[in-house]
């Protein structure tokens, strides 16, 4: 059975049991896939995580009943498998954009119909990008003159908003004169260490009429402009801002017809009563000359030393522990062989079992690896894509998973772990020029079938 047939069986099962409790084990059984395979393949072929797909289908049914029946919202909440009106209303608004009561009176229509994989057409890339990322646009900024202010901080977290507030205070009386036509942008600036301490810089660029700002803290500077992908976000917390950047860099960019540009990342501040309420995130891009190819490679057994975090803070925990270890143990010694790697529980959600790994793939014998966990990445076939560093690499992973899912020759190997290996080029920009090799373990389909047959025979003989 192909992956496409398995996922269609899953969709059909969901449709038949939409008003019942649906658990992942039942879906995996219906699709003849493992739960881990189902997570990956379902999202790769439909564009939706399986739990999100179920939720959207239920909301589509509820929206139709809201508009065309006299059911109460409480009744619809119960039919949609929610425990309360409040949880249903919250989920409905998140997906549809309106509360159930407001939707009932509104002119808009929400519909999320069952997917039929055999009816799907492979869209041209630009069209697919527009449909999957309707909140992202590509624009071109013209060069302009700007008033610049450099904010220096000892803390990286929250320095953007702090820089904005300082600028607002400095402008003072000028604000009322230029507010209508003023736009405020900002970007990070690398600063040298001072007395062994790290300093963080954030440059604010105010674009307004020439001569509007005369404060000595500002300097005139060129705003170089260029081609940018832009996304609007609500600026409620640093995490929301970071998630916004990740959607652009890790998800949108690898699937687009663009590559990362050489001009700076930029954030635009949109304020109400001098408080930042929204931000526009501008990712520098340039036309992509070619798409990253996916190749099949045979990898040897690789020794790894790593830290692993679990739960909602898994990434932060693993990264912090590795950085602390590196600064404490190496004492100026550089890692000469091997490369940094990361891996995480792709597609499994934010449960307590979610994990994230950061560590080294290495053969260096004179290094003291005390304090790190140790294991080997399994030998065998891997799908490999050499790419730029795109944040969490989710876009690259999605593309690779889709390639494997529709392959007539290969299957996922759940007994081995995927990982991303980072290669930092000497004397190059670490953020923009680092190469990443993403490895996803695979098996030839005939090998996978033989392994399954041997496992079945062994299990059968064991029972006998």
Long-range contacts (C-beta under 8 A, 24 or more apart in sequence): 1-32, 3-33, 3-41, 3-45, 3-405, 3-406, 4-45, 4-117, 4-118, 4-405, 4-406, 6-31, 6-32, 6-33, 6-38, 6-41, 7-31, 7-41, 7-42, 7-45, 7-46, 7-117, 8-116, 8-117, 8-118, 10-38, 10-42, 10-50, 11-46, 11-53, 11-114, 11-115, 11-116, 11-117, 14-53, 14-54, 14-57, 15-57, 15-114, 18-54, 18-57, 18-58, 18-61, 19-79, 19-81, 20-81, 21-81, 22-54, 24-50, 34-414, 36-347, 36-348, 36-412, 36-414, 37-412, 37-414, 39-346, 39-347, 39-348, 40-346, 40-347, 40-401, 40-405, 40-412, 41-401, 41-405, 41-412, 43-347, 43-398, 43-401, 44-398, 44-401, 44-402, 44-404, 44-405, 45-117, 45-402, 45-405, 45-406, 46-115, 46-117, 47-132, 49-347, 49-349, 51-349, 53-115, 55-91, 55-95, 56-95, 56-112, 57-112, 57-114, 59-91, 59-92, 59-95, 59-96, 59-110, 59-112, 60-110, 60-111, 60-112, 60-113, 62-88, 62-92, 62-100, 63-92, 63-96, 63-103, 63-109, 63-110, 63-111, 64-111, 66-100, 66-103, 66-104, 67-103, 67-104, 67-109, 73-100, 73-101, 76-100, 125-255, 125-256, 125-257, 126-257, 128-255, 129-252, 129-255, 129-256, 129-257, 132-255, 133-247, 133-251, 133-252, 135-231, 135-232, 136-229, 136-230, 136-231, 136-247, 136-248, 136-252, 137-229, 137-230, 137-231, 138-227, 138-228, 138-229, 138-230, 138-258, 138-285, 139-227, 139-228, 139-230, 140-225, 140-226, 140-227, 140-228, 141-223, 141-225, 141-226, 141-228, 141-282, 142-225, 143-222, 143-223, 143-224, 143-225, 144-207, 144-222, 144-223, 144-225, 145-207, 145-210, 145-220, 145-221, 145-222, 145-223, 146-185, 146-205, 146-206, 146-207, 146-220, 146-221, 146-222, 146-223, 147-205, 147-206, 147-207, 147-208, 147-212, 147-213, 147-218, 147-219, 147-220, 147-221, 148-203, 148-204, 148-205, 148-206, 148-218, 148-219, 148-220, 148-221, 149-203, 149-204, 149-206, 149-217, 149-218, 149-219, 150-189, 150-201, 150-202, 150-203, 150-204, 151-201, 151-202, 151-203, 151-204, 152-191, 152-199, 152-200, 152-201, 153-199, 153-200, 153-201, 153-202, 154-197, 154-198, 154-199, 154-200, 155-200, 156-200, 157-238, 158-238, 159-200, 159-202, 160-186, 160-202, 160-241, 160-267, 161-235, 161-276, 162-202, 163-202, 163-203, 163-204, 164-204, 164-269, 164-271, 164-276, 165-274, 167-204, 167-206, 168-271, 168-274, 170-215, 170-217, 170-218, 171-206, 171-213, 171-215, 174-212, 174-213, 174-214, 174-215, 175-274, 177-212, 178-206, 178-208, 178-209, 178-212, 178-213, 181-208, 181-209, 182-206, 182-207, 182-208, 182-212, 183-207, 183-208, 183-268, 184-268, 184-269, 184-271, 185-223, 185-266, 185-267, 185-268, 185-269, 185-282, 186-266, 186-267, 186-268, 186-269, 187-264, 187-265, 187-266, 187-267, 188-264, 188-265, 224-263, 225-263, 226-261, 226-263, 226-284, 227-258, 227-261, 227-284, 227-285, 227-286, 228-261, 228-266, 228-282, 228-283, 228-284, 228-285, 229-253, 229-256, 229-258, 229-282, 229-283, 229-285, 230-280, 230-281, 230-282, 230-283, 231-280, 231-281, 231-283, 232-278, 232-279, 232-280, 232-281, 233-278, 233-279, 233-280, 233-281, 234-277, 234-278, 235-269, 235-270, 235-276, 235-277, 235-278, 235-279, 241-267, 241-279, 241-281, 244-279, 244-281, 245-281, 245-283, 245-391, 246-391, 246-392, 246-394, 248-281, 248-283, 249-283, 249-390, 249-391, 250-390, 250-391, 250-392, 250-393, 250-394, 250-395, 251-394, 251-395, 251-398, 252-283, 252-395, 253-283, 253-285, 253-390, 253-395, 254-292, 254-387, 254-390, 254-393, 254-395, 254-396, 254-398, 254-399, 255-395, 255-398, 255-399, 256-285, 256-288, 257-287, 257-288, 258-285, 258-286, 258-287, 258-288, 259-285, 259-286, 259-287, 259-288, 259-289, 259-388, 260-284, 260-285, 260-286, 260-388, 260-432, 261-285, 261-286, 262-286, 262-432, 292-385, 292-386, 292-387, 292-396, 293-385, 293-386, 294-383, 294-384, 294-385, 294-399, 294-400, 294-403, 295-383, 295-384, 295-385, 296-381, 296-382, 296-383, 296-384, 296-410, 296-442, 297-381, 297-382, 297-384, 297-439, 298-379, 298-380, 298-381, 298-382, 299-377, 299-379, 299-380, 299-381, 299-382, 299-439, 300-379, 301-376, 301-377, 301-378, 301-379, 302-361, 302-376, 302-377, 302-379, 303-361, 303-362, 303-363, 303-374, 303-375, 303-376, 304-341, 304-359, 304-360, 304-361, 304-362, 304-374, 304-375, 304-376, 304-377, 305-359, 305-360, 305-362, 305-369, 305-372, 305-373, 305-374, 306-341, 306-357, 306-358, 306-359, 306-360, 306-372, 306-373, 306-374, 306-375, 307-357, 307-358, 307-359, 307-372, 307-373, 308-355, 308-356, 308-357, 308-373, 309-355, 309-356, 310-352, 310-353, 310-354, 310-355, 311-351, 311-352, 311-354, 312-350, 312-354, 314-344, 314-345, 314-354, 314-355, 314-356, 315-344, 315-356, 317-356, 318-356, 318-357, 318-358, 319-356, 319-358, 321-358, 322-358, 322-359, 325-371, 325-372, 329-368, 329-370, 329-371, 333-367, 335-360, 335-362, 335-364, 335-367, 336-364, 337-362, 337-363, 337-364, 338-362, 338-363, 338-364, 339-421, 339-422, 339-423, 339-424, 340-421, 340-422, 340-424, 341-419, 341-420, 341-421, 341-422, 342-419, 342-420, 342-422, 343-417, 343-418, 343-419, 343-420, 344-392, 346-394, 346-397, 346-418, 357-419, 361-419, 361-421, 377-416, 377-417, 377-419, 377-439, 378-415, 378-416, 378-417, 378-441, 380-413, 380-416, 380-441, 380-443, 381-410, 381-413, 381-441, 381-442, 381-443, 381-444, 382-439, 382-440, 382-441, 382-442, 383-410, 383-439, 383-440, 383-442, 384-437, 384-438, 384-439, 384-440, 385-437, 385-438, 386-435, 386-436, 386-437, 387-435, 387-436, 387-437, 387-438, 388-432, 388-433, 388-434, 388-435, 388-436, 389-422, 389-431, 389-432, 389-434, 389-435, 389-436, 390-436, 393-420, 393-436, 393-438, 396-436, 396-438, 397-438, 397-440, 400-438, 400-440, 401-440, 404-440, 404-442, 408-445, 409-444, 409-445, 410-442, 410-443, 410-444, 410-445, 411-442, 411-443, 411-444, 411-445, 411-448, 412-440, 412-441, 412-442, 412-443, 413-441, 413-442, 413-443, 413-448, 415-441, 416-441, 417-441
